[in-house]
């Protein structure tokens, strides 16, 4: 009876040794997916904040486009401080345009490099 119990314990140890790398890989992939999802939501909110600030800005002619772009960039960077590394102003592009109705449009683009936990060289 003891031999059968020892054999089952040995088989369980071998199964664990075979499955542990696969389970660890699944765990790391899950963590990376969660990080990508969180970063995407944060960056979407940052771009949305900048675009909303630009849409509500009424004084383009009074302040000039340069000051308006600086304010839009600052509004975009507000939530980006929670990222690691934080969102920088050189990663934000603000593009002015004119819509078909003749009103000014603002496009906020963020270029943020994401590095995974399992970063390979």
Helices and strands as residue ranges (DSSP letters): H 2-56, H 60-63, H 65-77, G 79-82, G 89-91, E 92-98, E 104-110
